C-alpha cells in the first residue's frame, strides 16, 4: 500500500508504544484514525486529545466499518472479537511491521535494531536530525523527554525507525542505513535458540537496500556474517572501530568525551544523561550523522540539549543526598550496563536496585544472567515476575534468580512492602528497573524519597 494515500485507519491496540507512533503518522497526514485498546493510559489520553477516537471495550459495534486499513499488534490475543470481525469480512488487515515496511520502501529509512540500546539510539538520531533542521519522521519505541512524544514529522522524506526483533517484525524493513547494537539472546519463546535469533539479525542486515550502509557495533558474535553493502563499525573504546569514543570524563553525573571518526575528531561532546553505555550509543548516532554528511559542529551543539528517553537511565531525583534512577532494563546485559554505569557515576554510594522480572520464559531462559547481573548491586529488591502476555510456568518465580545469586543481600518483596521498606530506610543510590508495571511505582517512590 501507498501509506500517503490511506485516509481511514483503525488500530487494534492503538495505545502500544509502537502502534501509537504509526497512528500519529496517519493522523499527521490527514487520515481519520480511531481504534481500540485494553486500558486507558496517559498515552491513550494524549492520542485522544490529538484527535484519535479510542474505546476500551472489545465490541464489534464500536469498530469503524469504513476503515481502509486495519493495523494490529502481535500482542492482541487471537480470540479478539474486533480483529476477527475485520479478518472474516475481508478488510485489509496488517501487522504494525507491515506498515513500517511500507514506510521504509517509500522513505529514505534509518532503522535501529539490537537486543539493547535501540530505543535510545533511534531517539538520539531522530533528535539530532530534528534539532539541526535536517528533518525526519521519527517512529520510536520510547517517549523522548525533549518532545514528550514517540513520533514527529517533517517534509523531508527521511524516516528513523526503531526495529523491533519481537515476532521477527524487523525482518520486513528495507533500510538505507541499518544500525545494529547487539545480538544477545532474547525472545527465545519466539526464536527457539540463540543461534536462530542470531540468524534473524543476519537476515536483518541482508535486507539493507543495495546502496545502503550497515553501522554495527564492533566485536559482536558472528561479526564476519554481519556485513552490509557498505559496513561501518562503532564502539565505546575499540581502536579498530571506524567510530569510537575517547577522553571520557565525568561531570556531575554526565559525560564529556571525544568521538574519533574516520575523517575527523569531534572534541568535547557534552552528553547530559548518565550511563556509560549511552556514550557508546551516542557514538552510533554520530556515525549515522556522518554518513548523512551533517556538520559535526552543529551535531555537537545539539547533543548538549539531549534529555534522553523516559525510563532509559532517567534521573527521577538527582541531589547531593540521593540519586533515584528509573530504567526499562529487562535483559541481563541491560541490567549489568545499568548497574555498572550507576556505580561508575556514583562510586561512593550504596547501590540498591529494585527489579521486576518480565516474562516467565525470559526469566527461565536467562536466569543465570539475571543472577550474575544483580550480584553487581549492593542490595537487591525483587518483585514478582510480570507475566505480560504469558501464563505462569510451574517452578518459575523470582526465587529461581535469588537461588543463583552470590550476593546474599536480597529480598523478594511485594509492591506494598516495597513502599513501606523505602519509607523505613535511608538510600543514597536507588534504582527501579523492569519492563512491566514497575513504572507505576516511580511516582510514589519519588514522593517518599523526596520527603527524606
C-alpha positions as CSV (number, residue, x, y, z in Angstrom):
1,X,0.0,0.0,0.0
2,X,1.0,3.6,-0.5
3,X,1.0,5.0,3.0
4,X,0.5,8.5,1.7
5,X,-2.9,7.6,0.1
6,X,-4.6,5.9,3.1
7,X,-7.3,8.1,4.5
8,X,-9.1,6.0,7.1
9,X,-7.3,3.7,9.6
10,X,-8.4,1.5,12.5
11,X,-5.9,0.3,15.1
12,X,-6.4,-2.8,17.3
13,X,-4.1,-1.9,20.2
14,X,-3.6,1.7,19.4
15,X,-2.1,2.5,22.8
16,X,1.1,0.5,22.3
17,X,4.3,2.5,22.1
18,X,5.0,1.3,18.5
19,X,1.4,1.4,17.4
20,X,0.8,4.9,18.7
21,X,3.7,6.3,16.6
22,X,2.1,4.9,13.4
23,X,-1.3,6.2,14.4
24,X,0.2,9.7,14.9
25,X,1.8,9.4,11.4
26,X,-1.5,8.7,9.7
27,X,-3.2,11.5,11.7
28,X,-0.5,13.9,10.7
29,X,-1.1,13.0,7.1
30,X,-4.8,13.8,7.2
31,X,-6.3,10.4,7.8
32,X,-9.2,9.6,10.1
33,X,-7.7,7.5,12.8
34,X,-9.5,5.5,15.6
35,X,-9.0,2.3,17.5
36,X,-9.3,0.0,20.5
37,X,-7.1,-0.6,23.5
38,X,-7.5,-2.6,26.6
39,X,-6.9,0.1,29.1
40,X,-6.8,3.9,29.3
41,X,-3.2,5.3,29.9
42,X,-1.5,8.6,29.8
43,X,-0.5,7.8,26.2
44,X,-4.1,7.0,25.0
45,X,-5.3,10.2,26.7
46,X,-2.7,12.1,24.7
47,X,-3.8,10.3,21.5
48,X,-7.4,11.2,22.2
49,X,-6.5,14.8,22.8
50,X,-4.8,14.9,19.4
51,X,-8.0,13.7,17.7
52,X,-7.9,9.9,17.7
53,X,-11.1,8.3,18.9
54,X,-10.4,5.4,21.2
55,X,-12.6,2.9,23.1
56,X,-11.6,0.3,25.7
57,X,-14.2,-2.5,25.2
58,X,-13.7,-5.3,22.6
59,X,-17.1,-4.6,21.0
60,X,-17.8,-5.1,17.2
61,X,-20.5,-2.4,17.4
62,X,-17.8,0.2,18.3
63,X,-15.3,-0.5,15.4
64,X,-15.0,1.6,12.2
65,X,-16.8,-0.3,9.4
66,X,-15.4,2.2,6.8
67,X,-11.7,1.6,7.6
68,X,-9.4,1.4,4.5
69,X,-6.7,-0.3,6.6
70,X,-6.8,-2.2,9.9
71,X,-3.5,-2.3,11.8
72,X,-2.9,-4.7,14.8
73,X,-0.1,-5.6,17.1
74,X,1.1,-9.2,17.8
75,X,0.2,-8.6,21.4
76,X,-3.5,-8.8,20.6
77,X,-5.0,-12.3,21.5
78,X,-6.2,-14.4,18.7
79,X,-9.8,-14.5,20.0
80,X,-10.2,-10.7,19.9
81,X,-13.7,-10.1,18.5
82,X,-13.0,-6.9,16.6
83,X,-9.8,-8.2,14.9
84,X,-11.6,-11.4,13.9
85,X,-14.6,-9.4,12.5
86,X,-12.3,-7.4,10.3
87,X,-10.4,-10.6,9.1
88,X,-13.6,-12.5,8.3
89,X,-15.1,-9.6,6.4
90,X,-12.1,-9.3,4.1
91,X,-10.7,-5.9,5.2
92,X,-7.1,-5.0,4.6
93,X,-5.7,-6.2,7.9
94,X,-2.0,-5.9,8.5
95,X,0.5,-6.0,11.4
96,X,2.3,-2.9,12.6
97,X,5.5,-4.2,11.0
98,X,3.9,-4.3,7.6
99,X,3.1,-0.6,7.8
100,X,6.7,0.1,8.8
101,X,7.8,-1.9,5.8
102,X,5.8,0.3,3.5
103,X,7.3,3.4,5.2
104,X,10.9,2.1,4.6
105,X,10.0,1.5,1.0
106,X,8.6,5.0,0.5
107,X,11.2,6.9,2.5
108,X,14.9,7.1,3.0
109,X,15.0,5.0,6.1
110,X,17.3,4.7,9.1
111,X,16.5,1.7,11.2
112,X,18.0,0.7,14.6
113,X,17.9,-2.9,15.7
114,X,19.5,-5.0,18.5
115,X,18.7,-6.6,21.8
116,X,19.7,-3.4,23.7
117,X,20.1,0.3,23.0
118,X,17.8,0.6,20.0
119,X,15.3,3.0,21.6
120,X,18.0,5.4,22.9
121,X,20.0,5.3,19.6
122,X,16.9,5.8,17.4
123,X,15.8,8.7,19.7
124,X,19.3,10.2,19.6
125,X,19.4,10.1,15.8
126,X,15.9,11.5,15.3
127,X,16.6,14.2,17.9
128,X,19.8,15.3,16.1
129,X,18.1,15.3,12.8
130,X,15.3,17.5,14.2
131,X,17.5,19.8,16.3
132,X,19.9,20.5,13.4
133,X,16.9,21.2,11.0
134,X,17.9,18.3,8.8
135,X,14.5,16.9,9.4
136,X,13.0,13.4,9.7
137,X,9.9,11.4,10.6
138,X,10.5,9.5,13.8
139,X,8.9,6.2,14.9
140,X,10.3,5.5,18.3
141,X,9.8,2.8,20.9
142,X,10.0,5.2,23.8
143,X,9.0,8.7,24.8
144,X,11.6,11.4,24.0
145,X,12.0,13.6,27.1
146,X,12.8,16.6,24.9
147,X,9.5,16.4,23.0
148,X,7.3,14.2,25.2
149,X,6.4,12.1,22.2
150,X,7.4,8.9,20.3
151,X,6.7,10.5,16.9
152,X,7.4,13.6,15.0
153,X,7.2,14.5,11.3
154,X,9.0,16.6,8.7
155,X,8.5,17.3,5.0
156,X,11.9,15.6,4.3
157,X,11.1,12.0,3.3
158,X,13.5,10.5,5.8
159,X,12.3,8.1,8.5
160,X,14.1,7.0,11.7
161,X,12.5,3.7,12.9
162,X,13.1,1.5,15.9
163,X,13.4,-2.0,14.5
164,X,11.7,-4.5,16.9
165,X,13.0,-8.1,16.9
166,X,10.0,-9.5,18.8
167,X,7.8,-11.6,16.5
168,X,10.5,-11.2,13.8
169,X,8.9,-7.9,12.9
170,X,12.1,-6.1,11.9
171,X,12.7,-8.6,9.1
172,X,10.2,-6.8,6.9
173,X,12.1,-3.5,6.9
174,X,14.1,-2.3,3.9
175,X,16.6,0.3,5.4
176,X,19.0,2.6,3.7
177,X,21.1,2.9,6.9
178,X,20.7,0.0,9.4
179,X,22.2,0.2,12.9
180,X,22.8,-3.0,14.8
181,X,23.7,-2.7,18.5
182,X,23.7,-6.3,19.8
183,X,22.6,-9.8,19.0
184,X,22.3,-11.2,22.6
185,X,19.7,-13.9,23.1
186,X,16.2,-12.9,24.0
187,X,12.6,-13.8,23.0
188,X,13.6,-17.5,22.9
189,X,9.9,-18.3,23.1
190,X,9.8,-17.0,19.5
191,X,13.2,-18.0,18.2
192,X,13.9,-21.2,19.9
193,X,17.7,-21.0,20.3
194,X,20.3,-18.2,20.5
195,X,21.7,-19.3,17.1
196,X,18.3,-18.9,15.4
197,X,17.9,-15.4,16.9
198,X,21.4,-14.6,15.6
199,X,20.3,-15.8,12.1
200,X,17.5,-13.3,12.2
201,X,19.8,-10.4,12.9
202,X,22.0,-11.6,9.9
203,X,18.8,-11.6,7.8
204,X,18.1,-8.0,9.0
205,X,21.5,-7.0,7.7
206,X,20.8,-8.7,4.4
207,X,17.7,-6.7,3.9
208,X,19.6,-3.4,3.6
209,X,19.0,-1.7,0.3
210,X,21.7,-2.3,-2.3
211,X,23.1,1.2,-1.9
212,X,22.8,1.2,1.9
213,X,25.1,1.0,4.8
214,X,25.3,-1.1,8.0
215,X,26.5,0.6,11.2
216,X,27.3,-2.3,13.5
217,X,28.9,-2.5,17.0
218,X,32.5,-3.7,16.8
219,X,33.1,-7.1,18.4
220,X,29.7,-8.8,18.1
221,X,29.4,-12.6,17.9
222,X,29.4,-13.7,14.3
223,X,30.7,-10.4,13.2
224,X,32.1,-11.8,10.0
225,X,28.5,-12.5,8.9
226,X,27.2,-9.1,9.8
227,X,28.2,-7.3,6.6
228,X,26.1,-4.8,4.6
229,X,26.6,-3.4,1.1
230,X,28.8,-1.0,3.0
231,X,29.8,-1.6,6.6
232,X,30.9,0.8,9.3
233,X,31.7,-0.2,12.9
234,X,31.4,1.7,16.1
235,X,32.5,1.1,19.7
236,X,33.0,2.7,23.1
237,X,36.7,2.2,23.0
238,X,37.8,-0.5,20.5
239,X,40.7,1.1,18.5
240,X,39.9,-0.9,15.3
241,X,36.3,0.6,15.1
242,X,35.5,3.2,12.5
243,X,33.9,5.4,15.2
244,X,34.8,5.3,18.9
245,X,34.9,7.5,22.0
246,X,38.0,8.8,23.7
247,X,38.9,11.0,26.6
248,X,35.7,10.2,28.5
249,X,35.3,12.3,31.6
250,X,32.5,12.5,34.2
251,X,31.0,15.8,35.3
252,X,28.2,15.7,37.9
253,X,26.6,12.5,36.7
254,X,27.1,13.4,33.0
255,X,29.7,12.7,30.4
256,X,32.1,14.8,28.3
257,X,34.0,12.9,25.6
258,X,35.5,13.0,22.1
259,X,34.5,10.9,19.1
260,X,37.2,9.7,16.8
261,X,35.6,9.4,13.3
262,X,37.2,8.2,10.0
263,X,37.9,11.7,8.8
264,X,37.9,13.9,11.9
265,X,37.8,14.0,15.7
266,X,34.8,15.7,17.3
267,X,36.0,17.0,20.7
268,X,34.3,17.8,23.9
269,X,30.8,16.4,23.2
270,X,28.6,17.0,26.2
271,X,26.1,14.3,27.0
272,X,23.7,15.5,29.7
273,X,22.4,12.0,30.6
274,X,24.0,9.2,32.6
275,X,25.1,5.8,31.7
276,X,28.5,4.8,30.1
277,X,26.5,2.7,27.6
278,X,24.9,5.9,26.4
279,X,28.3,7.3,25.4
280,X,28.6,4.3,23.1
281,X,25.0,4.9,21.9
282,X,26.0,8.5,21.1
283,X,28.9,7.2,19.0
284,X,26.5,5.1,16.9
285,X,24.2,8.1,16.4
286,X,27.1,10.3,15.4
287,X,28.2,7.7,12.9
288,X,24.8,8.0,11.2
289,X,25.1,11.8,11.1
290,X,28.5,11.4,9.5
291,X,27.0,9.1,6.8
292,X,24.3,11.7,6.1
293,X,27.0,14.4,5.7
294,X,25.8,16.5,8.6
295,X,28.0,19.3,10.0
296,X,29.8,17.9,13.1
297,X,29.8,21.2,14.9
298,X,26.1,21.6,14.6
299,X,25.6,18.0,15.8
300,X,27.9,18.5,18.8
301,X,26.0,21.7,19.8
302,X,22.6,19.8,19.5
303,X,23.8,16.9,21.7
304,X,24.3,19.3,24.7
305,X,20.5,19.6,24.8
306,X,19.6,15.9,24.6
307,X,17.5,14.9,27.6
308,X,17.2,11.2,26.8
309,X,14.3,8.8,26.7
310,X,11.8,8.2,29.5
311,X,12.7,5.1,31.5
312,X,16.2,4.9,29.9
313,X,18.7,5.8,32.7
314,X,16.2,8.5,33.7
315,X,17.1,10.6,36.7
316,X,13.9,10.9,38.8
317,X,15.8,12.5,41.7
318,X,19.4,13.8,41.5
319,X,20.7,15.6,44.5
320,X,23.7,15.6,46.8
321,X,21.8,13.4,49.3
322,X,20.1,10.9,47.0
323,X,20.0,9.7,43.3
324,X,17.0,7.8,42.1
325,X,17.2,6.3,38.6
326,X,14.4,4.5,36.7
327,X,15.2,2.3,33.7
328,X,13.4,-0.1,31.3
329,X,16.2,-2.7,31.6
330,X,14.7,-6.2,31.4
331,X,17.6,-8.3,30.0
332,X,20.7,-9.4,31.9
333,X,23.1,-7.4,29.7
334,X,20.9,-4.3,30.1
335,X,20.8,-4.7,33.9
336,X,24.6,-5.1,34.1
337,X,25.1,-2.0,32.0
338,X,22.6,-0.1,34.2
339,X,24.2,-1.1,37.5
340,X,27.8,-0.7,36.3
341,X,27.0,2.8,34.9
342,X,25.3,3.9,38.0
343,X,28.1,2.7,40.2
344,X,30.7,4.3,37.9
345,X,29.0,7.6,38.1
346,X,28.3,7.5,41.8
347,X,31.1,5.3,43.1
348,X,30.9,6.2,46.8
349,X,27.1,5.5,47.2
350,X,25.5,2.2,48.2
351,X,23.6,0.9,45.1
352,X,20.2,-0.6,45.8
353,X,18.2,-1.9,42.9
354,X,14.5,-2.9,42.7
355,X,14.0,-5.2,39.7
356,X,10.8,-6.6,38.3
357,X,11.5,-9.6,36.0
358,X,9.5,-9.5,32.8
359,X,8.0,-12.7,31.3
360,X,8.2,-16.2,32.8
361,X,10.0,-17.6,29.7
362,X,12.7,-14.8,29.7
363,X,13.3,-15.4,33.4
364,X,13.6,-19.1,32.9
365,X,15.8,-18.9,29.8
366,X,18.2,-16.2,31.2
367,X,18.2,-16.9,34.9
368,X,21.9,-17.3,35.2
369,X,22.5,-13.9,33.5
370,X,20.0,-12.2,35.7
371,X,21.6,-13.6,38.9
372,X,25.1,-12.5,37.7
373,X,23.9,-9.0,36.8
374,X,22.0,-8.4,40.0
375,X,25.1,-9.6,42.0
376,X,26.7,-6.3,40.9
377,X,24.4,-4.3,43.1
378,X,25.0,-3.8,46.9
379,X,21.4,-4.7,47.7
380,X,18.6,-6.2,45.6
381,X,14.9,-6.0,46.0
382,X,13.0,-8.4,43.7
383,X,9.3,-8.1,42.8
384,X,7.3,-11.0,41.4
385,X,7.6,-11.8,37.7
386,X,5.4,-9.6,35.4
387,X,3.6,-12.0,33.1
388,X,2.6,-9.7,30.3
389,X,1.2,-11.9,27.5
390,X,2.2,-15.2,29.3
391,X,0.6,-17.7,31.6
392,X,2.5,-18.9,34.7
393,X,5.1,-21.7,34.3
394,X,5.4,-24.2,37.1
395,X,8.5,-23.6,39.2
396,X,9.4,-20.2,37.5
397,X,9.3,-17.4,40.1
398,X,11.6,-14.7,41.2
399,X,13.1,-17.2,43.6
400,X,14.9,-19.0,40.8
401,X,17.0,-15.9,40.4
402,X,17.9,-15.5,44.1
403,X,18.8,-19.2,44.2
404,X,21.6,-18.5,41.7
405,X,22.8,-15.2,43.2
406,X,26.1,-15.0,45.1
407,X,25.0,-11.7,46.8
408,X,23.0,-12.7,49.8
409,X,21.8,-9.1,50.4
410,X,18.4,-9.5,48.7
411,X,14.7,-9.5,49.5
412,X,11.7,-10.7,47.4
413,X,9.1,-8.1,48.1
414,X,5.5,-7.2,47.3
415,X,4.8,-3.7,45.9
416,X,3.1,-2.7,49.1
417,X,6.0,-3.9,51.3
418,X,8.5,-2.2,48.9
419,X,7.0,1.2,49.6
420,X,7.0,0.5,53.3
421,X,10.6,-0.6,53.2
422,X,11.7,2.5,51.3
423,X,9.9,4.7,53.9
424,X,11.7,3.0,56.8
425,X,15.2,3.0,55.3
426,X,17.8,5.5,54.0
427,X,19.1,5.4,50.5
428,X,22.0,7.0,48.6
429,X,21.6,5.5,45.1
430,X,18.2,3.8,44.3
431,X,17.3,2.2,41.0
432,X,14.0,0.8,39.7
433,X,14.2,-1.5,36.6
434,X,11.9,-3.6,34.5
435,X,9.6,-3.6,31.5
436,X,6.4,-4.5,33.3
437,X,4.3,-2.2,35.5
438,X,7.1,-1.2,37.9
439,X,6.9,2.3,36.4
440,X,3.7,2.8,38.3
441,X,5.7,2.8,41.5
442,X,8.1,5.5,40.4
443,X,5.8,8.4,41.5
444,X,5.1,7.0,45.0
445,X,8.8,6.1,45.5
446,X,9.8,9.6,44.4
447,X,7.3,11.1,46.8
448,X,8.7,9.0,49.7
449,X,12.3,9.8,48.9
450,X,11.7,13.5,48.2
451,X,10.3,13.8,51.8
452,X,13.5,12.3,53.1
